[in-house]
Amino acid sequence: MPQHIFKRIFYSLTFLALAGCIHTTAAVVNPLQTSQVSKRVVVPAASNYYSFTDRIVKKNSDVIIASWKSVNVDCTTNPYQVLQINKQPLHGTAYLADYSVFPQFVEKNPRSRCNKTKVMAKALHYRASTDYTGFDLVLVDAGGPTGEVRNMAFRIKIIE
C-alpha cells in the first residue's frame, strides 16, 4: 500500500477515535465469595452513536414519550441497571418516573399470560416550556437487565 494512502487511513481512524466514535461498554462479573452473589455491572456507553426516535406532542402537556420494562416468564420484572437522562431538553423538562402497565405480548409468547397483570415500568415524561412550539431533544442512556446498553435520542416536535 502506498505510504500516502496508509497515512490518510491512519489519520482518519485516529480522528474518529479522538472524536469519541468508538463504542465502549464493560460488563464485570464479581468473583463469587461465600457471602456474595454474582452481580453484573454495566457502564453506560461512551459513544456518539444514538438511535433516534421522533415524537410529536401538543404544547402545554405532560406526556410519556417512552417506557421501559423487562418481564420474566413468571410475570416478575427485572429492573434496568442504568436508566438516566443524559441531556435535558433545552425548551422543556424531562424526568423518569415509575408506573404500572399491562404488557402486550403476542399469544405464542410464553409471557402472554402476563398480559392480564400490571407490571412495573419506567416512563420518560416530557413537558415543553409554557406556550413553546418548535423542536426539542432528550438524550437517554439505558442499560438493560442483561447488560446491553443503548443510547437513545428523542427528537420532539411541539405543536399547537
C-alpha positions in Angstrom: 0.0 0.0 0.0 1.4 3.4 -0.9 2.5 5.4 2.1 0.2 8.4 1.4 -2.9 6.2 1.4 -1.7 4.5 4.6 -1.2 7.9 6.3 -4.7 9.1 5.2 -6.3 6.0 6.6 -4.3 6.2 9.8 -5.2 9.8 10.4 -8.8 9.3 9.6 -9.1 6.4 12.1 -7.2 8.4 14.7 -9.5 11.4 14.3 -12.6 9.1 14.6 -11.2 7.6 17.8 -10.4 11.0 19.3 -13.9 12.3 18.4 -15.4 9.6 20.6 -16.8 7.5 17.8 -15.7 4.3 19.5 -18.4 2.4 21.3 -17.2 1.4 24.8 -19.1 -0.7 27.3 -18.0 -3.0 30.0 -19.6 -5.9 31.9 -17.9 -7.1 35.0 -18.8 -10.2 37.0 -17.6 -10.2 40.5 -16.0 -13.4 41.7 -18.3 -15.5 44.0 -17.5 -15.4 47.6 -19.3 -17.3 50.4 -21.5 -14.3 51.3 -21.8 -12.7 47.9 -24.0 -13.3 44.9 -22.8 -12.8 41.3 -23.5 -9.3 40.2 -23.3 -7.8 36.7 -22.2 -4.2 36.4 -22.9 -2.0 33.4 -21.0 1.1 32.3 -23.1 3.4 30.1 -21.8 3.6 26.5 -19.3 6.4 25.9 -20.4 6.8 22.3 -21.7 9.3 19.9 -24.0 6.7 18.3 -27.7 7.2 19.1 -30.8 5.5 17.9 -33.3 8.3 17.0 -37.0 8.3 17.8 -39.3 11.1 16.7 -42.3 12.2 18.8 -45.0 14.8 18.2 -46.6 16.4 21.3 -49.1 19.2 22.0 -47.8 22.3 23.7 -48.6 22.7 27.5 -49.0 18.9 28.0 -47.1 16.4 30.1 -46.7 13.2 28.0 -44.9 9.9 28.2 -42.6 9.7 25.2 -41.1 6.3 26.0 -41.2 3.5 28.6 -39.0 0.5 29.5 -39.9 -2.8 31.2 -38.4 -6.3 31.3 -40.9 -9.1 32.1 -39.9 -12.7 33.2 -41.9 -15.7 32.3 -43.3 -15.8 35.8 -44.6 -12.2 35.3 -42.0 -10.6 37.7 -40.0 -7.7 36.4 -36.2 -7.0 36.1 -35.0 -3.5 36.9 -32.9 -1.7 34.4 -29.4 -1.3 35.7 -28.9 2.1 34.1 -31.7 4.4 33.1 -30.7 8.1 33.0 -31.4 11.3 31.2 -28.0 12.1 29.6 -29.1 15.6 28.3 -32.1 17.6 29.5 -34.1 19.3 26.7 -33.4 23.0 26.1 -37.1 24.0 25.8 -38.8 22.0 28.5 -38.3 19.4 31.2 -37.9 15.6 31.1 -38.0 13.2 34.0 -38.2 9.4 34.7 -41.0 8.0 36.8 -42.3 4.6 37.9 -45.7 3.4 36.6 -47.6 0.2 36.1 -48.8 -1.0 32.8 -50.3 -4.1 31.2 -47.8 -5.8 28.9 -48.9 -6.7 25.4 -47.2 -10.0 24.4 -48.4 -12.0 21.4 -50.3 -15.2 22.2 -47.4 -17.5 21.2 -45.0 -15.8 23.7 -44.7 -17.6 27.0 -45.2 -14.3 28.7 -48.6 -13.7 27.2 -50.3 -14.8 30.4 -48.7 -11.7 32.0 -50.9 -9.5 29.8 -53.6 -9.7 32.5 -51.3 -8.5 35.2 -49.9 -5.0 35.6 -46.1 -4.8 35.8 -43.8 -2.1 36.9 -42.1 0.0 34.2 -40.2 3.3 33.9 -41.5 6.1 31.8 -39.8 9.1 30.3 -42.1 12.1 30.7 -41.6 15.4 28.7 -43.2 18.8 29.2 -42.4 21.7 26.9 -42.0 25.2 28.4 -45.2 27.2 28.6 -46.7 28.0 25.1 -43.5 26.8 23.4 -43.8 25.3 19.9 -40.9 24.0 17.9 -38.3 21.3 18.3 -36.5 19.8 21.3 -34.2 16.9 22.1 -33.7 14.5 25.0 -30.8 12.1 25.3 -31.2 8.9 27.4 -28.8 6.1 28.3 -30.5 2.7 29.1 -28.6 -0.4 30.4 -31.0 -3.3 30.3 -31.2 -6.2 32.8 -29.0 -8.4 30.7 -26.2 -5.8 30.3 -26.9 -4.3 26.9 -26.5 -0.6 26.7 -28.3 1.7 24.3 -28.0 5.5 23.7 -31.3 7.0 22.6 -32.1 10.4 21.2 -35.8 11.5 21.3 -36.4 14.3 18.8 -39.6 16.0 19.9 -41.8 18.3 17.8 -44.1 20.5 19.9 -47.3 21.6 18.0 -50.3 23.9 18.8 
